[in-house]
């Protein structure tokens, strides 16, 4: 063949290879930063090219259409979004989740350390700056719902995506990213506090890879190729954070310092958890919980479901003659037998390690979801679930069940006089005393603020009253020690109820106990009020000069 002919064949082959590359556009959530590291690495390291994809990564910013909108309208085949994509899906927009890159959302409320704000309840009456619309910050709003804090009790302003509003005191709290705002504030020397939704049992997925649902139906093989190449890019990026940071600064974000990119990388690695969870993993049960919280916020109608929301490609086996299938089956069986014999112990050990890791993760997530982080008692969610279970069991077996609702008297005065840090220590002290006053079969839960509840199975009203009196006696005997020379005497009010035949649900017991607690406080506090509304005062405090009573604080004196 002549040289001209060889050159023609070569050009034809190159042209064929070029046309085989499929163009794909990816709409990012924000401007270039470590948040999208896996996609940069997959592009620069040729993972997309190996999958036959020519990928363009599109920046986003204030005033531009969201990645969800771009994907729904077909302006981009893929996008990076948060769980707000679930709201768009419920509205009928053609979007679906392909993979969850972050197992935890990096969003949190950021407040100045000198603001006196330590928890969600401290935000009541304050000004909060967050993204709009509200589905973009559902993970930050859900804890307010779970803590029974009306969203209308705060002032909301749209985000300018600039932390200066918090630094200058224009707002009291800023909806920020743990991978960004803490670094910026630290560099500027501004002390800060973060309030994470995970503290209140809300644990949303973070950055999601999304696509158009019609595209997924028409070309699932494309979705799978892009997903696999992207996840490979994320694995590589998180294995070498420093090298990835240098790549991003050189090719995508020259305005960012290497120090900031490394900081982002370390925080994001904690959110992705690549050592414990397969990158991209999504759990249907966890999505169901996220859907439920969106419904409680009124962002999604009650009848909505997850059907069709998660990308699940169907694998079809190619047809083949019977004899070929049998030969392949026999060969596969022989290969499996050899591998099992040769690697049994190795695989068994590896499986045991994986099971152990997953059990640790599940235990941690469940503990976060059901435990009050401050006092170590159960949280409101745990109380309601256990309450429904114990109530149903009591009705089924016709056994007694009692409930004691407890509230710290004049708790606001403790916070005002000694500060919120001491107030938190007082609540921990009360949590310890509550656990000491009950049996191992009883349940202690924090309803919110300074209000707690004791659930007492197989206990009638008199036994519950004895438990409440025992708690009061312990509080007299063990006041909170502020320091070696000074203690604070804490009193409580309590409402005590037991299950009645007319009760149809646990909420009725809770409502009666709440009313009795109100009656006890109205009667002068430091009271136990039971079903018969008989008030029982607390035993008198010991005459100890270093024990300071409430509410009459007076001037603080040390012995």
DRENMIZA-619746 format. One line per 8 residues: number of its first residue (from 1); their letters; for each residue y, z, x of C-alpha. Coordinates in Angstrom, 3 decimals. Layout:
# DRENMIZA-619746
NUM) a) Y,Z,X ~ ...
//
This chain:
# DRENMIZA-619746
1) xxxxxxxx) 0.000,0.000,0.000 ~ 3.490,-0.873,1.318 ~ 6.061,1.775,2.214 ~ 8.123,0.731,-0.795 ~ 5.101,1.205,-3.050 ~ 4.343,4.652,-1.601 ~ 7.965,5.675,-2.106 ~ 7.810,4.540,-5.731
9) xxxxxxxx) 4.666,6.585,-6.383 ~ 6.258,9.657,-4.761 ~ 9.397,9.334,-6.890 ~ 7.268,8.914,-9.996 ~ 5.308,12.104,-9.185 ~ 8.509,14.073,-8.534 ~ 10.028,12.823,-11.770 ~ 6.902,13.839,-13.665
17) xxxxxxxx) 7.048,17.325,-12.136 ~ 10.731,17.686,-13.055 ~ 10.146,16.658,-16.656 ~ 7.289,19.182,-16.888 ~ 9.781,22.044,-16.401 ~ 10.834,23.418,-19.800 ~ 14.448,24.585,-20.150 ~ 14.877,28.117,-21.456
25) xxxxxxxx) 18.072,30.085,-22.083 ~ 18.157,33.881,-22.088 ~ 21.109,35.724,-23.634 ~ 21.640,39.071,-21.856 ~ 23.147,42.114,-23.586 ~ 25.988,42.581,-21.113 ~ 27.429,41.456,-17.821 ~ 25.200,41.094,-14.764
33) xxxxxxxx) 23.870,44.428,-13.450 ~ 20.592,46.129,-12.520 ~ 19.817,46.467,-16.233 ~ 18.455,42.880,-16.103 ~ 16.835,43.056,-12.651 ~ 13.411,41.787,-13.711 ~ 14.807,38.523,-15.023 ~ 16.789,37.911,-11.827
41) xxxxxxxx) 13.714,38.531,-9.673 ~ 11.496,36.303,-11.841 ~ 14.029,33.489,-11.451 ~ 14.810,33.897,-7.745 ~ 11.193,34.522,-6.688 ~ 9.930,31.456,-8.559 ~ 7.865,33.268,-11.183 ~ 9.517,31.248,-13.952
49) xxxxxxxx) 9.066,28.008,-12.012 ~ 5.369,28.811,-11.544 ~ 5.163,29.109,-15.340 ~ 6.821,25.700,-15.773 ~ 10.136,27.154,-16.908 ~ 13.691,26.330,-15.886 ~ 15.521,29.512,-16.923 ~ 19.268,30.040,-17.392
57) xxxxxxxx) 20.497,33.642,-17.721 ~ 23.646,33.986,-19.839 ~ 26.073,36.907,-19.444 ~ 27.588,38.698,-22.437 ~ 30.665,40.835,-22.933 ~ 33.213,42.275,-25.386 ~ 34.083,39.970,-28.273 ~ 31.124,37.631,-27.708
65) xxxxxxxx) 28.263,37.167,-30.209 ~ 25.396,39.575,-29.650 ~ 22.113,38.491,-28.098 ~ 20.479,39.069,-31.500 ~ 22.848,36.574,-33.134 ~ 22.311,34.018,-30.350 ~ 18.532,34.189,-30.753 ~ 18.632,34.154,-34.568
73) xxxxxxxx) 20.829,31.013,-34.561 ~ 18.677,29.271,-31.946 ~ 21.464,29.263,-29.345 ~ 19.047,30.927,-26.902 ~ 15.274,31.035,-26.903 ~ 15.197,34.635,-25.689 ~ 17.509,37.618,-25.636 ~ 17.758,41.203,-24.424
81) xxxxxxxx) 18.615,43.654,-27.211 ~ 18.214,47.261,-28.311 ~ 16.394,48.474,-31.426 ~ 19.247,47.117,-33.547 ~ 17.097,43.961,-33.665 ~ 14.959,45.841,-36.213 ~ 17.928,45.959,-38.602 ~ 18.478,42.206,-38.196
89) xxxxxxxx) 14.780,41.586,-38.874 ~ 14.946,43.716,-42.041 ~ 17.902,41.578,-43.221 ~ 15.669,38.505,-42.976 ~ 17.007,37.098,-39.708 ~ 14.352,35.132,-37.719 ~ 13.974,37.546,-34.788 ~ 11.064,39.509,-33.363
97) xxxxxxxx) 10.294,41.848,-30.463 ~ 8.219,40.418,-27.609 ~ 8.133,43.349,-25.160 ~ 9.845,46.691,-24.593 ~ 11.121,46.901,-21.028 ~ 12.560,50.442,-21.314 ~ 10.216,53.062,-22.761 ~ 13.234,55.331,-23.265
105) xxxxxxxx) 16.721,54.348,-24.380 ~ 19.362,55.045,-21.684 ~ 22.030,55.747,-24.322 ~ 23.542,59.246,-24.557 ~ 26.741,60.979,-25.574 ~ 28.947,61.683,-22.564 ~ 31.537,64.506,-22.798 ~ 33.837,66.162,-20.304
113) xxxxxxxx) 32.411,69.385,-18.851 ~ 35.652,71.216,-19.633 ~ 35.589,70.212,-23.320 ~ 33.471,73.160,-24.465 ~ 31.024,70.698,-26.065 ~ 27.392,71.482,-25.301 ~ 25.387,70.126,-28.230 ~ 25.570,67.955,-31.350
121) xxxxxxxx) 26.952,70.720,-33.541 ~ 29.913,71.082,-31.192 ~ 30.866,67.471,-32.004 ~ 31.727,68.294,-35.630 ~ 35.424,67.584,-36.178 ~ 35.689,65.680,-32.903 ~ 36.528,62.022,-32.129 ~ 33.597,59.869,-30.975
129) xxxxxxxx) 33.825,56.397,-29.418 ~ 30.810,54.120,-29.922 ~ 29.783,50.517,-30.365 ~ 30.058,48.793,-33.733 ~ 28.236,48.091,-36.008 ~ 26.294,51.327,-36.301 ~ 22.848,49.749,-35.870 ~ 23.814,49.232,-32.223
137) xxxxxxxx) 23.811,53.028,-31.715 ~ 21.145,54.137,-34.203 ~ 19.449,56.274,-31.542 ~ 22.707,58.233,-31.105 ~ 23.247,58.689,-34.849 ~ 19.696,59.706,-35.821 ~ 19.896,63.211,-34.257 ~ 22.866,64.007,-36.511
145) xxxxxxxx) 20.715,63.171,-39.546 ~ 17.818,65.302,-38.295 ~ 20.201,68.197,-37.613 ~ 21.770,67.791,-41.099 ~ 25.199,67.037,-39.601 ~ 27.148,64.622,-41.866 ~ 28.434,61.608,-39.953 ~ 31.615,61.886,-42.011
153) xxxxxxxx) 32.368,65.234,-40.344 ~ 33.467,63.349,-37.204 ~ 36.074,60.679,-36.476 ~ 34.636,57.398,-35.201 ~ 36.536,54.826,-33.162 ~ 35.191,51.468,-31.895 ~ 34.292,51.343,-28.229 ~ 36.568,49.673,-25.695
161) xxxxxxxx) 33.687,49.857,-23.200 ~ 35.888,51.778,-20.791 ~ 35.299,55.405,-19.834 ~ 39.067,55.930,-19.381 ~ 39.301,56.876,-23.061 ~ 37.157,59.945,-22.344 ~ 38.753,60.771,-19.012 ~ 42.267,60.651,-20.514
169) xxxxxxxx) 41.299,62.791,-23.514 ~ 41.756,60.073,-26.149 ~ 38.220,60.777,-27.419 ~ 35.913,63.790,-27.168 ~ 32.630,61.908,-26.696 ~ 31.722,58.461,-25.406 ~ 28.553,56.502,-26.210 ~ 27.447,55.580,-22.725
177) xxxxxxxx) 24.527,54.564,-20.555 ~ 22.835,57.091,-18.272 ~ 22.600,54.297,-15.693 ~ 26.353,53.659,-15.662 ~ 28.864,56.261,-16.908 ~ 27.445,59.232,-14.917 ~ 27.880,57.236,-11.704 ~ 31.449,56.178,-12.580
185) xxxxxxxx) 32.506,59.715,-13.535 ~ 30.906,61.228,-10.419 ~ 32.748,58.777,-8.180 ~ 36.023,59.650,-9.906 ~ 35.377,63.391,-9.552 ~ 35.280,64.063,-13.307 ~ 32.699,66.742,-14.270 ~ 30.708,65.705,-17.335
193) xxxxxxxx) 27.843,66.671,-19.647 ~ 25.399,64.315,-21.360 ~ 23.804,64.956,-24.762 ~ 20.578,62.957,-25.029 ~ 18.904,62.037,-28.352 ~ 15.556,62.921,-26.753 ~ 16.645,66.580,-26.781 ~ 16.547,66.392,-30.594
201) xxxxxxxx) 13.231,64.544,-30.887 ~ 14.684,61.014,-31.091 ~ 13.107,58.681,-28.542 ~ 13.862,55.003,-29.151 ~ 12.773,52.093,-26.995 ~ 15.497,50.732,-24.729 ~ 16.079,47.111,-23.711 ~ 13.769,44.777,-25.637
209) xxxxxxxx) 12.845,41.183,-24.903 ~ 13.323,39.330,-28.211 ~ 12.800,35.783,-29.439 ~ 13.194,33.592,-32.508 ~ 10.276,34.157,-34.907 ~ 10.130,30.467,-35.862 ~ 9.888,29.521,-32.191 ~ 7.105,32.073,-31.752
217) xxxxxxxx) 5.141,30.488,-34.590 ~ 5.692,26.947,-33.321 ~ 5.175,27.603,-29.623 ~ 3.469,30.972,-28.939 ~ 2.254,29.679,-25.576 ~ 5.893,29.361,-24.398 ~ 6.638,32.925,-25.451 ~ 3.605,34.211,-23.579
225) xxxxxxxx) 4.466,32.301,-20.386 ~ 8.019,33.590,-20.366 ~ 6.959,37.154,-21.189 ~ 4.300,37.288,-18.449 ~ 6.653,35.850,-15.803 ~ 9.424,38.289,-16.832 ~ 7.138,41.338,-16.683 ~ 5.951,40.223,-13.246
233) xxxxxxxx) 9.601,40.057,-12.203 ~ 10.188,43.602,-13.465 ~ 7.183,44.940,-11.568 ~ 8.468,43.369,-8.355 ~ 12.046,44.562,-8.951 ~ 11.074,48.207,-9.464 ~ 8.743,48.231,-6.464 ~ 11.719,47.505,-4.173
241) xxxxxxxx) 14.924,48.839,-5.716 ~ 16.966,48.466,-2.533 ~ 15.974,44.807,-1.992 ~ 16.579,44.048,-5.672 ~ 20.025,45.660,-5.500 ~ 20.910,43.412,-2.547 ~ 19.707,40.343,-4.451 ~ 21.823,41.223,-7.503
249) xxxxxxxx) 24.950,41.852,-5.422 ~ 24.527,38.598,-3.506 ~ 23.652,36.321,-6.451 ~ 24.888,37.922,-9.686 ~ 27.198,40.950,-9.445 ~ 29.278,40.848,-6.234 ~ 31.857,43.189,-7.798 ~ 29.373,46.074,-7.863
257) xxxxxxxx) 28.651,48.192,-4.800 ~ 25.139,48.512,-3.420 ~ 25.361,52.263,-3.976 ~ 26.032,51.785,-7.694 ~ 23.268,49.184,-8.056 ~ 20.789,51.505,-6.339 ~ 21.839,54.343,-8.671 ~ 21.310,52.094,-11.694
265) xxxxxxxx) 17.915,51.069,-10.341 ~ 16.662,54.634,-9.916 ~ 17.768,55.647,-13.434 ~ 16.306,52.497,-14.989 ~ 13.001,53.083,-13.204 ~ 12.810,56.451,-14.989 ~ 13.411,54.679,-18.310 ~ 10.787,51.969,-17.658
273) xxxxxxxx) 8.151,54.399,-16.268 ~ 6.153,51.634,-14.482 ~ 3.761,54.131,-12.874 ~ 2.671,55.602,-16.223 ~ 3.035,52.869,-18.837 ~ 2.351,49.142,-18.632 ~ 5.743,47.417,-18.518 ~ 6.455,45.792,-21.867
281) xxxxxxxx) 4.151,48.119,-23.847 ~ 4.991,48.646,-27.529 ~ 3.312,51.154,-29.862 ~ 3.148,50.416,-33.592 ~ 3.263,54.109,-34.532 ~ 6.393,54.647,-32.488 ~ 8.014,51.595,-34.078 ~ 7.152,53.057,-37.491
289) xxxxxxxx) 9.069,56.226,-36.558 ~ 12.042,54.143,-35.376 ~ 11.956,52.233,-38.686 ~ 11.883,55.520,-40.612 ~ 14.980,56.826,-38.787 ~ 16.852,53.560,-39.461 ~ 15.985,54.004,-43.145 ~ 17.276,57.589,-43.139
297) xxxxxxxx) 20.560,56.285,-41.712 ~ 20.758,53.763,-44.566 ~ 20.646,50.819,-42.152 ~ 17.358,49.459,-43.506 ~ 16.108,49.512,-47.134 ~ 13.188,51.865,-47.934 ~ 10.796,49.014,-48.795 ~ 11.135,47.313,-45.388
305) xxxxxxxx) 8.054,47.014,-43.166 ~ 7.160,45.928,-39.623 ~ 4.994,43.009,-40.728 ~ 5.816,40.056,-38.479 ~ 8.215,41.999,-36.249 ~ 6.025,42.351,-33.150 ~ 4.910,39.271,-31.203 ~ 1.105,39.134,-31.259
313) xxxxxxxx) -0.193,35.705,-30.178 ~ -3.548,34.625,-31.588 ~ -6.139,33.658,-29.033 ~ -8.386,30.792,-30.098 ~ -11.588,30.078,-28.209 ~ -12.231,26.377,-27.493 ~ -15.185,24.769,-29.251 ~ -18.208,23.780,-27.148
321) xxxxxxxx) -21.843,22.722,-27.626 ~ -24.350,25.472,-28.453 ~ -26.334,25.049,-25.222 ~ -23.152,25.305,-23.161 ~ -22.141,28.453,-25.008 ~ -25.539,30.056,-24.426 ~ -25.493,29.212,-20.721 ~ -22.014,30.664,-20.358
329) xxxxxxxx) -23.038,33.815,-22.255 ~ -26.078,34.369,-20.038 ~ -24.053,33.815,-16.888 ~ -21.358,36.187,-18.092 ~ -23.929,38.863,-18.994 ~ -25.469,38.619,-15.520 ~ -22.062,38.866,-13.866 ~ -21.092,41.874,-15.957
337) xxxxxxxx) -24.367,43.638,-15.104 ~ -23.783,43.125,-11.380 ~ -20.194,44.342,-11.573 ~ -21.147,47.419,-13.592 ~ -23.812,48.410,-11.065 ~ -21.582,47.745,-8.067 ~ -18.301,49.255,-9.307 ~ -19.304,51.815,-11.924
345) xxxxxxxx) -18.048,54.886,-10.085 ~ -14.811,53.206,-9.027 ~ -13.988,52.042,-12.557 ~ -14.961,55.394,-14.015 ~ -12.605,57.260,-11.689 ~ -9.800,54.815,-12.374 ~ -10.323,55.129,-16.132 ~ -10.245,58.920,-15.887
353) xxxxxxxx) -6.930,58.788,-14.042 ~ -5.436,56.412,-16.619 ~ -6.612,58.582,-19.510 ~ -5.141,61.636,-17.813 ~ -1.795,59.898,-17.338 ~ -1.661,58.710,-20.937 ~ -2.576,62.166,-22.231 ~ 0.217,63.657,-20.146
361) xxxxxxxx) 2.682,61.123,-21.575 ~ 1.533,61.741,-25.153 ~ 1.729,65.503,-24.612 ~ 5.234,65.209,-23.184 ~ 6.462,62.922,-25.982 ~ 4.949,65.144,-28.677 ~ 6.442,68.247,-27.078 ~ 9.864,66.600,-27.002
369) xxxxxxxx) 9.534,65.505,-30.609 ~ 8.448,68.897,-32.006 ~ 9.965,71.557,-29.715 ~ 13.501,72.916,-29.721 ~ 14.511,72.512,-26.043 ~ 16.831,75.526,-26.022 ~ 14.632,78.266,-27.505 ~ 11.114,76.917,-27.040
377) xxxxxxxx) 10.407,77.364,-30.754 ~ 9.454,74.522,-33.062 ~ 12.314,72.310,-34.235 ~ 13.236,71.382,-37.818 ~ 10.862,68.424,-37.825 ~ 7.943,70.595,-36.675 ~ 8.789,73.285,-39.248 ~ 8.765,70.797,-42.110
385) xxxxxxxx) 5.469,69.207,-41.049 ~ 3.730,72.553,-40.491 ~ 5.268,73.892,-43.689 ~ 3.853,71.061,-45.774 ~ 0.427,71.472,-44.154 ~ 0.286,75.250,-44.628 ~ 1.611,74.986,-48.190 ~ -1.060,72.429,-49.142
393) xxxxxxxx) -3.766,74.578,-47.552 ~ -2.538,77.703,-49.364 ~ -2.562,75.901,-52.716 ~ -5.990,74.358,-52.080 ~ -7.606,77.670,-51.046 ~ -5.457,79.878,-53.317 ~ -4.259,82.007,-50.401 ~ -0.872,83.699,-49.859
401) xxxxxxxx) 1.900,82.116,-47.799 ~ 5.271,83.662,-46.960 ~ 8.478,82.480,-45.353 ~ 11.203,84.484,-43.585 ~ 14.533,82.767,-42.933 ~ 16.657,84.461,-40.250 ~ 20.318,83.972,-39.265 ~ 22.287,85.661,-36.450
409) xxxxxxxx) 25.230,87.612,-37.832 ~ 28.696,86.683,-36.523 ~ 27.270,84.222,-34.009 ~ 30.585,82.361,-33.816 ~ 32.221,85.525,-32.516 ~ 29.665,85.690,-29.722 ~ 30.503,82.120,-28.727 ~ 34.229,82.748,-28.985
417) xxxxxxxx) 34.111,86.006,-26.995 ~ 31.586,85.173,-24.300 ~ 31.327,81.381,-24.333 ~ 28.697,78.906,-25.508 ~ 26.536,79.454,-22.432 ~ 26.050,83.105,-23.389 ~ 25.541,82.028,-26.996 ~ 22.691,79.789,-25.885
425) xxxxxxxx) 21.142,82.689,-23.940 ~ 21.380,84.880,-27.052 ~ 19.485,82.239,-29.059 ~ 16.802,82.115,-26.372 ~ 16.575,85.909,-26.488 ~ 16.147,85.773,-30.261 ~ 13.475,83.077,-29.900 ~ 11.511,85.388,-27.577
433) xxxxxxxx) 11.809,88.311,-30.004 ~ 10.673,86.114,-32.903 ~ 7.523,85.125,-31.010 ~ 6.846,88.774,-30.185 ~ 7.217,89.841,-33.820 ~ 4.626,87.440,-35.281 ~ 0.924,86.725,-34.944 ~ -0.563,83.825,-33.021
441) xxxxxxxx) -1.367,82.111,-36.332 ~ 2.255,82.296,-37.511 ~ 4.848,79.590,-36.828 ~ 8.395,80.056,-35.498 ~ 10.896,77.216,-35.972 ~ 14.614,76.674,-35.439 ~ 16.305,75.037,-38.403 ~ 19.509,74.410,-36.484
449) xxxxxxxx) 22.384,76.384,-34.991 ~ 21.580,80.106,-35.152 ~ 19.164,79.789,-38.106 ~ 15.402,80.270,-37.672 ~ 12.364,80.458,-39.964 ~ 9.026,82.286,-39.719 ~ 6.084,80.726,-41.572 ~ 3.412,83.351,-42.262
457) xxxxxxxx) 0.061,82.078,-43.615 ~ -2.283,84.609,-45.299 ~ 0.666,86.997,-45.669 ~ 1.964,88.285,-48.976 ~ 5.507,89.428,-49.661 ~ 4.971,92.987,-48.387 ~ 3.376,91.770,-45.154 ~ 6.289,89.367,-44.667
465) xxxxxxxx) 8.761,92.224,-45.243 ~ 6.910,94.253,-42.610 ~ 7.264,91.358,-40.165 ~ 11.000,91.077,-40.893 ~ 11.461,94.850,-40.393 ~ 9.452,94.695,-37.173 ~ 11.769,91.950,-35.925 ~ 14.836,94.033,-36.766
473) xxxxxxxx) 13.380,97.035,-34.945 ~ 12.716,94.941,-31.851 ~ 16.312,93.703,-31.885 ~ 17.533,97.315,-31.973 ~ 15.207,98.281,-29.126 ~ 15.911,95.192,-27.041 ~ 19.577,94.126,-27.226 ~ 20.640,91.117,-25.195
481) xxxxxxxx) 21.460,92.143,-21.614 ~ 24.683,90.455,-20.567 ~ 24.453,92.058,-17.129 ~ 22.859,95.229,-15.660 ~ 25.704,97.349,-17.063 ~ 26.413,95.754,-20.433 ~ 24.346,94.594,-23.404 ~ 25.205,92.917,-26.694
489) xxxxxxxx) 23.701,94.335,-29.894 ~ 22.683,91.474,-32.130 ~ 22.083,91.895,-35.839 ~ 20.455,89.453,-38.227 ~ 20.273,88.754,-41.923 ~ 17.049,87.533,-43.488 ~ 15.651,86.108,-46.712 ~ 11.953,86.680,-47.497
497) xxxxxxxx) 9.902,84.741,-50.050 ~ 6.241,84.125,-50.810 ~ 4.508,81.219,-52.498 ~ 4.572,81.378,-56.272 ~ 2.301,79.669,-58.745 ~ 5.187,77.566,-60.038 ~ 5.937,76.171,-56.564 ~ 4.993,72.506,-56.234
505) xxxxxxxx) 6.171,71.930,-52.651 ~ 7.216,73.745,-49.494 ~ 10.873,72.783,-50.033 ~ 11.042,75.122,-53.047 ~ 10.100,78.084,-50.848 ~ 12.646,76.977,-48.264 ~ 15.370,76.702,-50.900 ~ 14.693,80.191,-52.277
513) xxxxxxxx) 14.626,81.707,-48.796 ~ 17.923,80.012,-48.002 ~ 19.515,81.450,-51.146 ~ 18.206,84.938,-50.350 ~ 19.579,84.632,-46.816 ~ 22.940,83.747,-48.333 ~ 22.685,86.808,-50.610 ~ 21.889,89.026,-47.606
521) xxxxxxxx) 24.958,87.803,-45.741 ~ 27.118,88.155,-48.854 ~ 25.901,91.766,-49.205 ~ 27.502,92.590,-45.854 ~ 25.040,91.057,-43.387 ~ 22.530,93.084,-41.352 ~ 20.238,92.903,-44.418 ~ 16.816,91.740,-45.533
529) xxxxxxxx) 16.811,90.252,-49.012 ~ 13.431,89.610,-50.664 ~ 12.334,87.890,-53.861 ~ 13.330,90.926,-55.933 ~ 16.762,90.871,-54.221 ~ 16.290,94.393,-52.855 ~ 18.469,94.799,-49.766 ~ 17.033,96.663,-46.794
537) xxxxxxxx) 19.549,97.631,-44.084 ~ 18.783,97.403,-40.391 ~ 17.804,100.672,-38.624 ~ 20.793,102.324,-37.015 ~ 21.663,101.252,-33.475 ~ 20.925,103.793,-30.708 ~ 23.892,105.691,-29.324 ~ 23.982,103.800,-26.036
545) xxxxxxxx) 27.432,103.307,-24.444 ~ 26.473,100.057,-22.749 ~ 25.305,98.401,-26.006 ~ 28.188,96.524,-27.653 ~ 27.864,95.984,-31.440 ~ 29.047,93.022,-33.503 ~ 31.253,92.167,-35.340 ~ 33.633,94.852,-33.935
553) xxxxxxx) 33.926,93.537,-30.384 ~ 37.075,95.243,-29.214 ~ 37.862,95.008,-25.507 ~ 34.951,94.405,-23.135 ~ 34.276,97.515,-21.044 ~ 31.658,98.158,-18.408 ~ 29.886,101.426,-17.864
//
